[in-house]
């Protein structure tokens, strides 16, 4: 079967090549070496194939190019590599949406970032064409926006969320807006997203928090406004919204975005506001972020004064917390116990230190019997770093040596984890190939074929068939009076009139003196002989039916016409009175036309007039 399909690859018809390529991809998709001899011919046939054939050809040629050519960013494009990109680019303007998405996917996977600007407008057109095509187009636009966001800056308003959008479309649009956050789009993007934060739909408000985070990180002028909006959004009663806002607040406080921002709030005031949210935050994740922020800033002024109170509030409701919040309570207790005895033993009273030890022992005892495996495992690991006083005396001496290492581990790990708040939203490379069903649904489906990776050393001296030269198109028709070429009637425009620069039409038309010579007819032109049109009454052109049926073939000239007209008038006078007037074109010499305005026997004026000789207009 493979040999049969391989023999069919030589099909010359552009209408049949799609079915042949589909059969080849179904039978032997990995044997791409058989494409060598047909590569250039198929590139030339892309424009002539039907839509289904174009889609199959683009997919096969894209997989072939990923195994034969080098990565575009590493070295200049190969001649055949550039040939494929030139053949695929016109398909971006196809009327078929599947062909447009397939061509955009090929350009994304085969071209460098500089050429991705060509796919922006066609993909936006596909997204706005129908509601059914919007999720597929947005799934293709998202990787393009992450790799080359400036190509879509002019279309940022096309990704604003509408009330009628489906949940999947809303989610993808918000991700695209987060990728397009930049100083060039901040004027239109920040007010729009701030309105999304007040939406009644939780997914829209949570997505708005992610977009505000990106705007604060990339547009320093709006960092403070975005941060204040996130602080207000963190107190939302909806768990997804509150969690997304607290994640964004935590990242902005840790990565130093607000450190140099003009008009930034004091860290102490921000932490006090966040700590008060512990009693209002809905959801396990949001409360976990609040406790994590308090532990990460335990060395600050707020931590020295209020961290113990936050720990007491966390221990009091430990049994009712979720797994994430419980683990953060354990880490906060460990941080305070590792810091207090050394850093502030002289400043703190003995009563506070004793209260901390008791809280530490109590919360680790509760965690030891917790129903969650993760909480119990975290408690055992932290207990080894900070033994319980009076319970783990054997580990007390070893913990003294591990204390600097424990403080370093607790200070680094949560911070690095908090920096990945968007769960891989910033990845440049998509997990699946663009235009595939797996990318649309978010997981690998049956029959999915991943694109091969670029070769470390591309093959050299590969014969990919003869070069195909496109057939010459129709020649342009010369226009008289512009280029000075021969006129269709046989005369030419004088070179004094036709300027050498054909594009300078204004200067050409301003030359009024040359216009009579331009439009004058040639000397050999002979006007046609004038003709005279005469109008007659319908009654004069009608013949007697009895005369025609008798076969009077020898009637001729105007005498028969007059006799028939008179007999017609005597026999059917009523019919001739009701007949309408009509026109007839008579030869160049009509017989005795009566002048206009004369009257016949019945007194009716004659309606026919001779047309004036028009030869004088040619003089």
Order of alpha helices (4+ residues) and beta strands (2+ residues): alpha-alpha-alpha-alpha-alpha-alpha-alpha-alpha-alpha-alpha-alpha-alpha-alpha-alpha-alpha-alpha-alpha-alpha-alpha-alpha-alpha-alpha-alpha-beta-alpha-alpha-alpha-alpha-beta
